[in-house]
Amino acid sequence: MASRSLPRRRRQLVLATGIALVSGAVLVPVVNAATPAATTTATTATTPSTKRLHDDFNGDGHPDLAIGAPGTTLNGQAKAGAVSVLYGSSSGLSTSRKQVLTWSSRSTTQPQTRYGSDLQSGDLDRDGYADLLSLVDMSPISGYDGRFLAVNWGGPKGLSATPTLLRNVPANSRGAFVVADVDGDKNPDVAAWGDDYGDENTPGDGSVLHGPFQRDGGSARTTRFTLFPGEEWYALAMAAGDVNGDGIADLAVSARQQDGEVGTGGVALLLGGPSGFTYKGLLKDAQGRLIRGDDVEIGDLDKDAHAEIVVGHSVDGTDYDVGLPVKGGAIAVVHGGPNGVSTTRKPVWINQDTAGVPGVGEWRDGMGSGLSIGDTNGDGYPDVVTGLPGEDFDGLTDAGTVLVLRGSANGLTTTGIKSFSQNTAGVPGTAEKLDHFGSETALVDANGDKKDGLVVGDWAENVNNGAAWVFSATSSGITASGSFSFGPSTMGLPATGALFGASVAD
């Protein structure tokens, strides 16, 4: 259970119905996987076809999967990064239906690195095809390092080979962003964190780039939002979803003070609306203690039309954890309500010492890592997946496991939890120390059967080369039967230090 430095990830929009509208590592479908994606040019936005999925890159009706490998070395450039896309079909995902994006025309004057970080999708230009967003590091930019958003545009042949940089992303962006309709105009927006560092010309903690977007990277307009006036904070993770049931996405931001220690800060809730965000304060548990976390997701786990906020508290053992049930990591579930947070249902903590959860809570297990929400058994209730990348078993330190917790009419339940590791029967590979299996997860309905299969990304596998595992879903939930794994070599990418699976879309 050694300490570890895990790549950060994104978070996504999930409406109160529990259906993911945009993703972190990307789910998408393909028309002809054998045909290379052509670079697209600016087009006039059209009304999306209702037959196309919001996360469908090529419009064939089957969600696909995008996997980031931000550590990939290409053309002598270290950490250039790459993205691999597996296309869905009636038979699910397969490595034989793939597209590999390497951004061959990227700048070397101002190095653009770590392409494939924090992947998310959304139909930014409203042409009916989902587009793929990735964080990109750029240095130097006016004397400082910056993080920007690159977009590969979707179309009938899949994703464009060359991405476009979004304009007006905060130049000092800390990297956290999410795609969602936060103003209620039915166009996807991009909310990105970027504190002002005292710049009076750009006050606020973050920006919203309002859609629709143009293929040159421009947006309709830009607004700013503030969480903590006069204080310097930065976001660890962001998620969007309809918490208050008004049909407009709301925003949850897990943030930390700029100079604060691990464990400081909290999770802020902002309600979306036509006039901007309404700040509802920091989330608190049933005892009135601040809920702090390192990851966050939103989904309607009990189908009451008010989505829950699920916070992953994976980094434990700080002075701020005293009195909290977070040994070994934990997840906190905060119920939504008409005014934001429910006034009748109290938040709950779940960790490995909670009845029904497999294992025993041990320091640095990392429960709450790589959160994903989706319906894994087709019962209509979204389920929650969490990694425990620091889990020890069979004498192996930090081998890692993944847990699947079921949603129900009463919310998230610890009854019938499923657990998977590389030592689970039917799972390819063998668990080894420091594998960190479960660092990232995604839930993907690649075959269109209304049950989300599980994808596990493990950037640390094989000494940071990385790998991914794909599990099918049945009416009984996720199964190891028929699961398969693959890594950068399968995609034709250099393997050494690729960090394959550091981002996977859900």
N, C-alpha and C positions, 0 to 999 in steps of 0.2 A: 504494500500500500504506500509506495513511495510517492512523494510529491511529483507533480507533472505539470507541464505547460501545454494545454490543449488549444488547438486553433479555435478561434471564436466563430460563431455561426450567426446566422440571420434568424428572423422569425417572420411568420406568415400571417395572412388574413384567413380567418375561418368565420363564416357567418354563423348566426345563431342556430341554423339548421345543422351545423357541424360539418358542412361541406367546405373543403378547402378551396378558396378561390384563387389564391396565389401561393407559391411555394418557396421553400428555402432551397434545397437541392432539387432539381426540377422534375416534375412529372409531365410527360408530354407524349403525343402520338405521332406516327409517321405515315406518309403516303407511299413513298418508295424509298426504303432505307438504303437501297443499293445505289441510288442516285445522289451524288454529292450535292450539298446545299449550295445554291448559287448566291453570290453577293447581291443583295437587293438594293434598289434605289428608292428615293422618296416616292410615296404614292398618296393619293387622296384617301383619307380615312373613310371607311364605309361602315354601315351597321353590321355587327357581327351576326353570322348565321346562328340561330338557336340550336342547330344540330352540331355545332362545333364546341368542343370543350374549352373552358377558359385557360386550360394549361396544355392545349394541343398545339404543338409547334407547326404541324403540317396539315392539320384538318382531317385526319383519317378516323377520328372518333375514339382513339385509344390513348390513354395517358402513357407518357414515356418517362424516362428517368435520366437526369443529368447528374454526372458525378465530377466533382472538381478534384484536380491534382495540382494545387498551387505551388508545389515544390519542384515541379518538372523542369529540368534543364533542357533548353532547346537552342540550337545554333550557337552554343558556347555561352549563352546567357543563363546564369544560375537563377533559379526560382522564377523562371519565365511564366510557368503555369500552363495548364491545358484543361480542356473540358471534354469528357466522353459522354455521349448520349446513346442510351439503349432505347429502341423504339418498341412500344407495346403493340400487341396484336391479340387476336382471339385466343391465342395460346400463351399469352403473357410476354414477359421480357426474355430476350435472348441476345447473347453477344454476337450473333450472326447478323443482327439488324442494328447497326451502329453508325454513328457519325462522330468524328474526332475533330475538335476545334483547337487549333494551335496558334491562331493570330499571327500568321507569318509576316504580316506587314507592320507589326508593332514598332514603335519608336525605340531606337537605341540611343538617340541623343538625350532624351529624358526617359530613362529606362522605365518601362511599364511592366511590372512584375506581379507575381501571385495572382494572375488571371485564373479564375476557377474558385476563388474564395467566396463564401457566403452567397451561394447561388439562390436566385429567386426567379419566379416567372409571373407574367401578367401581360395582357393584351394592351400594351401601352398606346398603340396608334389606332386601336379600334378597327382593325381590318379583319378580325375574325380568327387570327392566328396568334398564339401566345408567343411572347418574346422572352428571351433569357437575359437576366441581369447578373452581373458579377462585380464584386469589389475588385479594384485594381490599385496597387500601390504605384505611385509615381514620384520620382525623385531625381534631381531637385526641382521644385516648383517655387520660383520666387524666393529661394533661400530656405524653404522648409519642405519636409516630406508631406505628401498629401495622399488621400484615398479618394478614388473617384469611382463612378459607376459606368461600366461598359455594357452595352446592349447588343446582343445578336438578335436580329429581327427574324420573326417567323414567317413562313410562306409555304406554298404548295410543295416545295422541294425540301422543306426543313428549314434549318437556321442558316442565316447568312454567315459566310465564312469569316468575314471581317466585322468586328463590332464597332459601334459608334459610342463615343463618350457623351453621357448626358451633360447638358449645360446647366449651370446654376446650382450644382451640388455644392454644399458648403466646402470651401477650400480647405478648411481645417477639420474636415469630417473625421470623426473617430471611427467610422466604419459601420455602425449600426444603422440599418434602414429596413423599411418594410413597404410592400406594395398593397394599396387598398383604396377604396373609394371613401375618403374621410370627410368629403363635403356634400355627399348625397346627390351629385349630378350624374351618376352612372358612368363616369369616366374614372379609370384607375389613376390614383395619385401615388407619388413616391414621397414618403416621409423619411428624412435623413437627419441624423444627429450631427451637429457641428457647433460647439459652443463658441462664444464670441471673443473670449480672452480679453475682454475690455474694449473691444472695437465698437465705438459708438455708432458707426455707420451700419453695422449689421447686428443689432441687439437681438438677444434670444439664444436659446439652446439648440434649436433645430430649424429645419426648413421643410416645407411641403411644396413639392413640385407638382402642380395640378395638371391633370390630363385634360384633353388628349395630347399625346406627344407627337412630334414630327420626326421624320427619319434623319434629320440633321442633329438630333439630340435636344431640340428645343421643346419647352412645355408651354402650356397656355398662360400660366402665371406662376409666381412664387410668393409664398407667405412665410412668415416666421412664427415660431411658438417658443414660449418660455416655461420652464418648470420651476426654477429656483432663482428668482431675480437677485442679482448682486452676488451670487455664489457660483463657483466653478465646479461643474459636475460633468461626468461623461457617461455615456450609455454603454452598458454591457450587452444588452439585447433589447429588441423591440418586437411587439406582436400586435396584430390588429384583428378585430372581430366585433360583432354586434353584441355588446354586453347589456345595453339597456333596451334592446328590442325595437328600436325605432327605424331599422333598416339601413342605418348608416354605420360604417365601421368606426369603432373606438380604438384608442391606442393605449397600450400598456408598455411602460418604459422602465426597465431595470437599470438604475443609475447609481453611480458612486461618486463621492466627492473627489475632485481632481487630485488633491493631495492626501486623500483618506486611505486608511488601511483596508485590507480585504475585510469585508463584512460591514463596512459603513454604507450609508445610503439606504435605498429602498426601491419599491416598485410604485411608480406613479401611474394613475389612471386619468386619461383625458378623453372626454366624450366628444366624438366628431359631430359636425354640423355645418350648415351652409355659411355660417358666420365665423367659422374657426372652432378651435378646441375650447371646451369648458373643463377647467382643471378641477378634479374631484379629490385630490389629495393622495397621500401614500397609503398603500394597502396595509391593513393590520390584521392580526389573528384574533381568535376568540378572547384572548387575554389582553388585547389592546397593544400587543408588541408589534413593532414594525416587521413586515415580511420582507426579507432580503433574499436576493437570488442571483444566479448567474445565467439563467436561461428562462424564457417565458413563452407560453403558447396560449391560445384562446380557442375554445370550442364548446358547443352546447352539449355537455355530457349527459344531461337528463332530458333533453328535448322539451324544455319549458319556454323556448323562444328567447331566453336570456343566457348568453354564453358565459361559461366559466373561465376564469383566469387561472392557469396552472403555472406555478412558479417553481423552477428547479433550483434548489439550494445545494449545489454539488460541492462547493468548497467549504469544508467544515473545520472546526477546531480553532476558531478565532475567539477573541475576547467577547465578541458580540453574539456568540452562540450560546452563552451561558443561559440556562433555563429553557432553551429551545430544544425540541425533539428532533435534532438534526444530526445525530451521530452517524457517520457513514454517508451523510447526504440525505436529502429528503425532498419531497414535493409538497407544496402547499396548494390547496384548491380553494379559490375564492369564488363564491357564487354570484352571478350577475342578477340584476334587478332593474325595475323601471327607472330608477334614478342613478344607476351605475352598479354599486355593490348592494347585494340583497340585505335587507334589514331583518329578515326572518330566519335566514339560514347562515349559520356561523361557518367561517373558514375552518378547514381541517388540515392537519399535517399527517403525512404518511411517510414512514421510513421502514427500514428492515426490522425494527423492533415493534412495528405495528402488527397486530394479530392478522394472520393470513398471508403476510408478505414473506416469501422464501428468504432464507439466510438469516444472518444476525448482523446488526449494525456495528461496523468497525470503522475506526477513523480512516478517512481518505478513500472510502469505497467509491465515492463519486456519484451516488444516486441523485438523479435530477439532471444528469448530463444528456445532451442530445435528445431533447423532448420532441415527440411527434404526436399528433392527434388524427385519428381516422377510424372508420368502422371496419374492424378486422373480421367480423363474423356475419355481417349482413343483417343484424337485428335492428338497425336504425339508430342505435346509440353509439356515438363516437367513443373510442377507447384511447387510452394514453400509453405510449411507449416511452420508457426511460432506460438509458444506459447506466451501468455501474462499471465504468472502465477500470476502476481500481479494486474490483472484487478479487479476493484471494480464494483459491480452492485447490485441493489436491496438492498442497505444498507449493503452489505457483503464486508468486506475488504479482498483483496487477494484471492478471490474465483477462478479467473482464467478463461481464454477463449483460444480458438485456432482459427486462421485464415488460410484460404486456398486461396492463390493468384494464378491466372492463368498465365501460360506462353503463348506466342503468337509470331507471326512473327515479332512483334516489341519489343519483350522482355517481361519482367514481366509487367502485367497490373493490375490496381486497379479496373477494371470493373468486376463485377460479383463475388466479393469476398464472400466467405462463412464463417460464424462464428458459432462456437459451444461452448457450456458450459454445465454444468450439469443441467441447467435450460432450455435448448433447448428441445422442444417437441420431444419425442422419445428417448432421451438420458437417460440411467439408472442413478439412484441416484438423490440427491438433492444438489445443490450448498450450501456450507457453508464457513464461513470465514476461511482464512488460509489454504484452500484446495490446492492452487497453481496448479489447473488443467491446463495442458499444459506445465508442466516443461520439458517433453520429448515427442517427436513425432517420428513416423516412417510411411513410406508408403510401403505397401506390396501387391503384386499381388498374393495372396495366392491361388486363383482359376484359374489362368492362362488365364483370359479374356482380358489381356493387359490393364487393368485399376487398378491402385494402390489404395487399401483401406487404411484407416487411422487407426493408432494405437496411442493412447494417454497414456503415462505413467505419473503417479502422485504419486511420492514417499511420499508426505506429507499427502495423504488421510488417514483419520482415525488416526490422531495423529502419523504420520510417519510409519504406517503399510504399506501403499501404495496400489495402485490398477492400473489396466489397462482397457482401453476401446477399443473396436474394432468396426470400422465403415466400411460399404460396399461402393463400388464405382459403379456409373452408368454412362451412357453417358452424364448425366448432372453434374457429379462430385460426391463428397462425400455426402452421405445421412445418416441421423440419423435413418431412418427406419431400423428396425432389428438389431440395434446396441446392444452390450452386454458388461458387465463389469465383472471383477473377480479380486481376490486378492490372497495373499499367502495361505490362508486357502483352497481355491479351489485346489491348487497345492499340498496340504498335508504338507505345511511348517508352522513352527511357525510364527505367525503373528506379535507379538509385536516388533515394531521397525525394521521391515524387510526392509523398504525402497523399497518395491516391485515396479518396474517400473522406478527405477532410471536410468536404461539403457534399451533401446529398439532398436532392430536392424531395419535399413531401407536400 
